[in-house]
Amino acid sequence: MKDDMFYKAGPLIFRKAEELRNKCTDTEELLWNYLRQNQLGVKFRMQHPASNYVLDFYAHKIRLAIEIDGSIHEMEEVKRNDEIRQRHLESVGISFLRFSNRLVKENLDVVINTIKNKVSDMLNNNSNAKSTPSGAGGLQIIPAIDIIDGKCVRLTEGDYSQKKIYNENPLEVAKEFEDAGLMRLHLVDLDGAKAGAVKNWKVLESIAGKTSLVIDFGGGIKKEEDVNIVFNSGAALATVGSIAVKEEEKFVSWLTQYGAEKFLLGADVKDEKIAVAGWLETTDIWIYDFIEKYINHGVQQIFCTDVSKDGRLEGPSTELYKNILAKFPQLHFIASGGVSSMDDLIALQNIGCTGAIVGKAIYEGRITLSELKQFN
């Protein structure tokens, strides 16, 4: 079986899956008696390892997970953990169906019909996707919200003196993104980045609590305390940049402690060399060496910003990204900086990027939310 079927699950998760498989509940056994027959055109697996979690049932062909929730899942803390877990797995392409324990026991026919319809729809969508031009549908749009003093702003080339306020209420902006069908959000605490400690965590908490967006949050994450604040406030991913350059040992310890899949690694680049300190300082670290090192440490998602492009609406660094993807074709690679039009997004999609962070082009009206909704 392919490695990507397990989303880099570790040995402990495989062990846990085996334990759960050996003591499945009566309800799980009831549904498994149907799913194991492979009547739906896809093969389901029971207690399947995926990243840091174990899914009750999973069909990799269509990336569909089925979860059965017992009474414990009605507790608020458990609900919250379920939401965070599901958001993370949805961010890597897994879809979900959830059923209560009681529904499976009392209305198995309803459950089976729901699964049949979902599987049929997903198989049809997969078939349609295969008939579209190469590269279509392969790019996830990740809108960006940068925060200063609790307000939605944008900078040019990371210069705080070149600040423009777009909205006093970031939650309002996030809800507009959600309404447009976008699933991810790149949230940046510019106050935190300047202070060296997370500051705008209440904005994160508000957006995470009132939308279903999968949020990566960065800016000022320098200590373990900051990492805990970010995850406790509802982020699915912690975005880390300069600390991975300057304090490698500390960052690697976080990867081990929290799980590498919980981090989005940002690489700011100038002339193919890593830049830090608000882009004022260029290092001698070659971008390709940097990426390879952290892939080997288990990092799964990396975004790269050409500092000469950010906020200038002059187009993304497609040549740089082509070179990176040629060296690391399996990388979940996210382009950042310079996107100015839908044509730019199509170009990034065609070269193999799996995501693109878009900020100023949306706020300046170069790309509309209706266009992004249609693109998705």
C-alpha positions in Angstrom: 0.0 0.0 0.0 1.2 3.5 -0.8 2.7 5.6 1.9 0.4 8.5 1.2 -2.6 6.3 2.1 -1.5 6.7 5.8 -0.6 10.4 5.7 2.8 9.7 7.3 1.3 8.0 10.4 3.9 6.8 12.8 4.4 3.3 14.4 2.4 4.3 17.5 -0.6 5.1 15.4 -0.4 1.8 13.6 -0.2 0.0 17.0 -3.2 1.9 18.2 -5.1 1.1 15.1 -4.4 -2.6 15.6 -5.6 -2.5 19.2 -8.8 -0.8 18.2 -9.3 -3.3 15.4 -9.0 -6.2 17.9 -11.7 -4.7 20.2 -14.1 -3.1 17.8 -17.6 -2.1 19.2 -20.8 -3.9 18.3 -21.9 -0.9 16.2 -18.6 -0.8 14.3 -18.9 -4.5 13.6 -22.5 -4.0 12.4 -21.5 -1.4 9.8 -18.3 -3.3 8.9 -20.4 -6.4 8.0 -21.8 -4.3 5.1 -18.7 -2.2 4.1 -16.4 -5.2 4.0 -18.4 -6.7 1.1 -17.0 -4.0 -1.3 -20.4 -3.6 -2.9 -19.9 0.2 -3.4 -17.1 0.1 -5.9 -14.5 1.2 -3.4 -12.6 -0.7 -0.7 -13.0 0.4 2.9 -10.5 -0.3 5.6 -11.4 -0.6 9.3 -9.5 1.4 12.0 -7.2 3.0 9.4 -4.1 5.1 10.5 -4.1 8.6 9.0 -1.5 11.1 10.2 -1.9 11.3 14.0 -5.3 9.7 14.1 -7.2 6.4 13.6 -10.3 6.6 11.3 -13.1 4.1 12.0 -13.5 3.4 8.3 -11.6 4.8 5.3 -11.8 4.4 1.5 -8.6 5.8 0.0 -9.8 5.7 -3.6 -12.2 8.5 -2.9 -10.5 9.7 0.4 -13.7 9.2 2.4 -13.7 8.6 6.2 -16.7 7.3 8.1 -16.8 8.0 11.9 -19.2 6.5 14.4 -19.7 8.7 17.4 -20.7 7.3 20.8 -22.2 9.3 23.6 -18.8 10.6 24.8 -18.7 12.6 21.6 -21.5 14.8 22.9 -19.2 16.2 25.5 -18.0 19.8 24.6 -14.3 19.0 25.0 -14.6 15.9 22.9 -16.6 17.7 20.2 -14.0 20.4 20.1 -11.2 17.8 19.6 -13.3 16.1 16.9 -13.6 19.4 15.0 -9.9 20.1 15.2 -9.0 16.6 14.1 -11.5 16.7 11.2 -10.4 20.1 10.0 -6.8 18.9 9.9 -7.7 15.8 7.9 -10.0 17.8 5.6 -7.1 20.1 4.9 -5.2 17.2 3.3 -8.1 16.1 1.2 -10.1 13.7 3.3 -13.9 14.0 3.4 -16.1 12.8 6.3 -19.4 11.2 7.1 -20.3 11.0 10.8 -23.1 8.9 12.3 -24.2 8.5 15.9 -23.9 5.1 17.6 -27.7 5.1 18.0 -28.4 5.9 14.4 -26.3 3.0 13.2 -28.0 0.6 15.6 -31.6 1.7 15.0 -31.6 2.9 11.4 -28.9 1.0 9.6 -30.7 1.3 6.3 -30.6 5.1 6.5 -26.9 5.0 7.2 -26.2 2.7 4.3 -28.2 4.7 1.9 -26.4 7.9 3.0 -23.0 6.2 2.4 -24.2 4.8 -1.0 -25.2 8.3 -2.2 -22.0 9.9 -0.9 -19.7 7.2 -2.5 -21.7 7.5 -5.8 -21.3 11.3 -5.9 -17.6 11.1 -5.1 -16.9 8.5 -7.8 -18.7 10.6 -10.3 -16.7 13.7 -9.3 -13.5 11.7 -9.6 -14.5 10.6 -13.1 -15.3 14.2 -14.1 -12.0 15.4 -12.7 -10.1 12.8 -14.8 -11.8 14.2 -17.9 -10.7 17.8 -17.2 -7.5 19.3 -18.6 -4.2 18.4 -16.9 -3.7 20.3 -13.6 -7.4 21.4 -13.3 -8.8 21.3 -9.7 -5.4 20.6 -8.1 -4.8 23.9 -6.5 -6.2 24.9 -3.1 -6.7 28.6 -2.6 -5.6 29.8 0.8 -6.7 33.4 1.5 -4.5 35.4 3.9 -5.5 37.7 6.7 -2.7 39.8 8.3 -3.5 41.3 11.7 -2.2 44.5 13.3 -4.1 45.9 16.3 -6.8 43.3 15.7 -7.5 44.7 12.2 -7.1 43.2 8.8 -4.2 44.8 7.0 -1.7 44.2 4.2 2.0 45.2 4.0 4.2 45.6 0.9 7.4 43.6 1.0 6.9 43.1 4.8 7.4 46.8 5.5 5.3 47.9 8.5 5.4 51.5 7.2 3.6 50.4 4.1 0.5 49.3 5.9 -3.0 49.5 4.5 -6.1 48.7 6.6 -8.8 46.7 4.7 -11.2 45.8 7.4 -11.6 46.5 11.1 -13.2 43.1 11.7 -11.1 40.1 10.6 -14.0 37.7 11.5 -16.2 39.4 8.9 -13.5 38.8 6.3 -13.1 35.2 7.3 -16.8 34.5 7.0 -16.8 36.0 3.5 -14.0 33.6 2.5 -16.0 30.7 4.1 -19.2 31.8 2.2 -17.2 31.7 -1.0 -16.5 28.0 -0.5 -12.9 28.4 0.7 -11.7 25.9 3.3 -8.3 27.2 4.5 -7.1 30.4 6.0 -3.6 31.8 6.4 -3.7 34.0 9.5 -0.7 36.1 10.3 -0.1 38.0 13.6 2.1 40.9 12.5 2.1 42.4 16.0 3.3 39.0 17.3 6.0 38.8 14.6 7.3 42.2 15.6 7.2 41.5 19.3 8.5 37.9 19.2 5.5 36.5 21.0 1.9 35.7 19.9 -0.3 38.7 20.4 -3.5 38.4 18.4 -4.6 35.0 19.6 -8.1 36.3 20.4 -8.7 37.0 16.7 -7.7 33.4 16.0 -10.0 32.1 18.7 -12.9 34.1 17.3 -12.4 32.9 13.7 -11.8 29.3 14.7 -14.9 29.3 17.0 -17.3 30.9 14.4 -16.2 29.4 11.1 -15.2 26.0 9.9 -12.1 27.2 8.2 -8.9 25.2 8.6 -6.5 27.8 10.0 -2.8 28.0 10.0 -1.5 30.7 12.3 1.9 32.3 12.4 3.7 35.4 13.8 5.6 35.5 17.0 5.8 31.7 17.6 9.2 31.6 19.5 8.5 29.5 22.6 6.6 26.4 23.5 4.1 28.6 25.3 3.3 30.3 22.0 2.8 26.9 20.3 0.3 25.9 23.0 -1.6 29.2 22.7 -1.9 28.8 19.0 -3.3 25.2 19.2 -5.5 25.9 22.2 -7.0 28.9 20.4 -8.1 26.7 17.5 -5.4 26.7 14.8 -5.1 23.4 12.9 -1.5 24.3 12.0 1.2 26.5 13.5 3.1 28.5 10.9 6.8 28.7 11.6 9.6 30.4 9.7 12.7 32.1 11.2 12.9 29.8 14.2 13.4 26.8 11.9 16.4 28.7 10.5 17.9 30.1 13.8 16.9 27.5 16.3 16.8 24.2 14.5 17.1 22.0 17.6 14.1 23.7 19.2 11.9 23.4 16.1 12.8 19.8 15.6 11.8 19.1 19.2 8.4 20.6 18.5 8.0 18.4 15.5 8.6 15.4 17.7 6.4 16.6 20.5 3.4 17.9 18.6 3.7 16.0 15.3 5.3 17.3 12.1 1.9 17.4 10.4 0.8 20.1 12.8 3.3 22.7 11.4 3.3 24.7 8.2 6.9 25.7 7.4 7.4 29.0 5.8 10.5 29.7 3.7 11.2 33.4 2.8 13.6 33.5 -0.2 15.7 36.0 -2.0 17.9 34.8 -4.9 17.3 31.2 -3.8 18.7 31.9 -0.3 16.7 31.9 2.9 15.8 35.4 4.3 14.9 36.1 7.9 14.4 39.0 10.4 11.5 40.5 8.5 13.4 39.9 5.2 16.1 42.3 6.2 18.7 39.5 6.6 19.7 37.1 3.9 21.4 33.9 5.0 23.7 31.6 3.1 21.2 28.7 3.3 20.1 27.4 -0.1 16.4 26.9 -0.3 16.7 23.4 -1.6 18.9 22.3 1.3 16.5 23.9 3.8 13.4 22.1 2.3 15.2 18.7 2.1 16.3 18.9 5.7 12.8 19.5 7.1 11.2 17.0 4.8 13.5 14.4 6.4 12.2 15.6 9.8 8.6 14.8 8.6 7.4 18.3 7.6 4.6 17.8 5.1 3.5 21.3 4.1 5.8 24.1 3.0 5.1 27.5 1.6 7.6 29.7 -0.1 7.6 33.5 -0.5 9.9 35.4 -2.8 10.4 38.5 -0.7 10.9 40.6 -3.8 7.3 39.7 -5.0 5.2 39.9 -1.8 2.5 42.5 -1.9 3.6 43.9 -5.2 1.0 42.2 -7.4 3.7 41.6 -10.1 3.1 37.8 -10.5 4.5 34.8 -8.6 7.9 33.3 -8.9 6.9 30.4 -11.1 10.5 29.6 -12.2 11.6 29.3 -8.6 8.6 27.1 -7.8 9.2 24.9 -10.9 12.8 24.3 -9.7 11.6 23.4 -6.2 8.9 21.0 -7.5 11.3 19.4 -9.9 13.5 18.5 -6.9 10.7 17.6 -4.5 7.8 16.4 -6.7 5.9 14.7 -3.8 6.0 17.9 -1.6 2.7 19.5 -0.6 4.0 22.9 -1.9 2.2 26.2 -1.4 3.1 29.3 -3.4 3.0 32.7 -1.7 3.6 36.2 -2.9 2.9 38.2 -6.0 -0.4 36.6 -7.1 -2.3 39.3 -9.0 -4.8 37.5 -11.2 -6.7 34.3 -12.0 -4.1 33.7 -14.7 -1.4 33.5 -12.0 -3.4 30.9 -10.1 -3.9 28.8 -13.3 -0.1 29.1 -13.9 0.7 27.9 -10.4 -1.8 25.0 -10.8 -0.2 24.0 -14.1 3.3 23.7 -12.7 2.1 21.4 -9.9 1.6 23.7 -6.8 -0.9 22.2 -4.4 -1.8 25.5 -2.8 -1.5 29.2 -3.2 -1.7 31.9 -0.6 -3.6 34.9 -1.9 -3.9 38.2 -0.1 -3.6 41.6 -1.6 -5.1 40.6 -5.0 -8.4 39.8 -3.2 -8.4 43.0 -1.2 -7.6 45.1 -4.2 -10.3 43.5 -6.3 -7.9 41.9 -8.8 -9.4 38.5 -7.9 -13.0 38.3 -6.8 -14.5 35.9 -4.4 -17.0 34.8 -7.0 -14.1 33.9 -9.3 -12.5 31.9 -6.5 -15.8 30.1 -5.9 -16.0 29.1 -9.5 -12.3 28.1 -9.6 -12.9 25.8 -6.6 
